[in-house]
């Protein structure tokens, strides 16, 4: 019987975040690994015209962008309780998309040596690197998880960003980041995801 959930990925890609999310769900899924050289093949471009991974296919639905994949899966399987509650909904969406937007842009620009002048800061979503990093450290000092006391899909995404950045030293090794990441690494789903390419 064909799996309902199919993930196109590469072991050296953000697809590892989607694998972790799928492992959190505990649902059967099919993993199709694609070499980077094959991402521009016509057959794959029909699924994802950007020629990027990951791409999730759920029955007839196609989802790209790993933050969207995490959000979609949490909402598609509400019984797994990885989505927001009424109490933490605002924080859940706020910090999930903070990580997908300002945080990733700030880290990427820092890694590439892109310098944003004071005059240019109003044109970029993150303002400046130090402001973005300070904002994230502050919220992580207030609760065990990004949206409060409950682990959610937002932690899969935000936590992955933090973990990757600590590994590649694109985030400062602050206690707030280290404590948060070490807490997430204890999750059984994360431990299952690691041999499949994560971390």
N, C-alpha and C positions, 0 to 999 in steps of 0.2 A: 504494500500500500504506500502510495507516494506521500511524503511528509507534507503537511500544510505549511510548515515554516522552512524556508530555504535561505541560507545566508551565503552570499558570495563574498569572499574575503581573501586576504593574504596574511600570512603570519607576521609580516612586518608592516602592519597597517593599523588604522583605527578600528578595523574590523574586530580586533581583540576586545574592544569595549563592548561591542554587540554580542560577542561570545559570552562575556561575563554576564550580560543582561539575560541572555537566553538560559544560561546556567542557573541564574536566580529564579527564573520562572519554573525550572524543572520540567519543561515541556520537551517532547521529542522534536528534534529539528535536524535538517540536513545541512552539512557544511561543505560548500564547494570552493576549494582553493583555486585561485587564479594567479598565474604568474604576471608580474607587472607588464611584461612585454605583450601579453595577450589582452590587456584591458582595452585596447583600441580596436580589437577585432569586431567586425560588423555584428556578429551574433551577440556579443556582450553589449555593444552600444545600443542595441534595440532595448535592452533592459535598463541601462544607465547611460544616457547620451554623454555624460561627463567623462565616462571612461575611468571611473574611480571606484574604490571599495571603501566601506562595505555597501552592499545593497541587500535589502531584505525583501523576499517575495513571500507574501502570506496569501495563499489561494490566488486570487487575481489581483491583489493589491501590491504595489511596488513602493517601497519606502527607502529613500536614501538620506544621507546626513545622519551621523551616528546619534546626535542628540534627539533627532526626530524618531529614529528607530527605538531608542530607549523609551521615549514618551509614548509612542504608538503601542509598543508591547505592553507597557503598564496599563494602558487604557483598554487594550483588547482582551486582557486577562485580569479583570478586576479582582477576581477571587484570590489572586496571588498577593494582593495587598501591597503592591509596589508603587502604586500611584498615591496622590495626595489625599488627605482627609479634609474635611471642611475647615479644620483648625489650621492646617499647615499648607493649604493650597497656594496662598499668595507667596509664601517663602519658597515653596517647591518650584513654581514657575519662575520666580524672580532669579533664583540662584542657578537653576538649570540653564537658563538663557544668558545669564551673566557669564557663565563658564563658556558657553558656545560662542558668545560674541566678544565682549571686552577682554575677558581673560585670555582666550586663545589668540586674539589679535595682539595683545600686549606681549605675550610670551613669544609668539612667532616673530614679531618685529624685533624684539630684543635678540633673539637667536640669529636673525639675519643681519643684525647690525644696523637696522633702520632707526635713525634718530628722528624724533619728533620735536620740533622746536616749540618754545612756549607759545608762539603765535599760531602754530598749527594744532595745538591740543584741542581747541574747540571743534576741529574738523574730524577728529577721530573719536570713535565711540568710547574708548577707554581713557581718554584724557592723557594720562601718562602711566608708565610702568609702575612707579612707586605707589601712586594712588590706587591702582588696581590691585596690587599685591597686598597693600595695607587693608583694603576693604575686605578682601577674602580672608586674611588672617583674623580680622576682627570678628567676622561672622562665625568662623570656625572655633573661636574661643568661647562662644556663648552656649553651645549645645553639642552633644555627641555627634549629631548628624547635620547635614547642611540645612535641612528644613525643620530641625528641632530634635525631638527625642526618638523619632521613628526613622529607620532606614527606608529609603525609597529609591526609585529609579534615578532620581537626581543625584544620589550618592554614587551610583555606578559611573555616571558621566563626570561629575565634578571630581570624584575620587580618582578616576583614571587620569584626568588632567593633572591633578596634584602628584600622583605617583610617577607618571612619565616625566614631569618637570623636575621632580626631586632626583630621579635617576639621571637625567641628562643635565642637571644643575642649571636649569633655566628658571627655577624658583629658588629663593634663598631657603636654606634648611632651618626654617623657623620651628619652634616647638609646636605651634598650632598646626602646621602642615604635617610634621612628622607624627604627632600623636593621632591625628585624624587618619592618615594613611595606614599606620600600623593597626589601628582598630579595624579598618576595612579589610586588611589582608588576612584577618582571622576568620572571615566568612567562608563557609564551606563551598559556596558557589565560586568564589574567587579562587580557592585552592583547586577546584576542578577545572577552572578555565585556564589556569597557568600552563599545564602540559599541552593545551591546545593552541598555545602561541602567545599567551598573555604574560607580560612582565619579564 
